[in-house]
């Protein structure tokens, strides 16, 4: 069967694109264990349905998106632990939202976005997908995708401006 | 212009995150076979899909197909003495003795902790027809096994997915023999006769 990426076997697809899917899952979750689980599950489902998959890359992205949504739902049912407790337990390096430089503010602000907005941003600005592709991948209307991206950009713009005001005051 | 800068910053940030992504794990599973009746070519995909974590993570499923062993199933195979062995010794067991449900007691010499480490206590159950089912404390598994003289035990096929949770590592791949030991314990051993897991009757 002709496929959109020219791959004929699941093995060749997995070898060529497995790590790419893993990176996408990691960008969406920033959780290595969850990204691994989501990617392995996506590849497993693809393997089981390989004969009927005509667009493996699109299918893989959608499988990752669904896995991330499932993961976020599971996390929402987990016990809520405050960030202070986590930091204390892990001795973690706490990101500073007001740290100057490129990633400083964004590394706090982007993970804090609602899951749908964050996912839309990732598909738009990491995967460089067009709105129709993002809509198909996320199972949303194009208008919903545009709205999610616009809201996310607006939130980031507002928060960055507030940080800028505090640091220059 | 501000939005252009913001968008390029977002792209740069997301690329930075992606660059921190760990490598997708891979693990070959030479001794596990897909539980399909018709033979299929060996799937190198297993190397990508299959992951064995140290108790955590996802271990999926797919594996290579091999030629079934000369004897499949537990029924009819002989083997050894039906009586339990004296303390400190191991002995062969019969197919009938293997059948039933077992729960892990020791893993490589260390005691297996009970709940609440697991969602519920892990177990593995052998049927007389050569199939097994198992619970690893998080996910179900099922497949087929071969038991033949003298106490040779191998798992021929296994289907499961192991999601991120506390998985007990039933030794599907490494097990080559199984023997009874003190108190009716079932010890699964690898090719070098090292004890992998000791099970007790559930």
Interface residues (C-beta under 8 A of the other chain):
Chain A: X10 X11 X14 X15 X18 X19 X21 X22 X23 X24 X26 X27 X30 X32 X33 X34 X35 X36 X37 X39 X40 X41 X43 X44 X47 X102 X103 X106 X107 X110 X121 X122 X125 X126 X153 X156 X157 X160
Chain B: X2 X3 X6 X7 X9 X10 X11 X12 X13 X14 X15 X16 X17 X18 X20 X21 X22 X23 X24 X25 X43 X44 X45 X48 X49 X51 X56 X57 X58 X60 X61 X62 X161 X163 X164
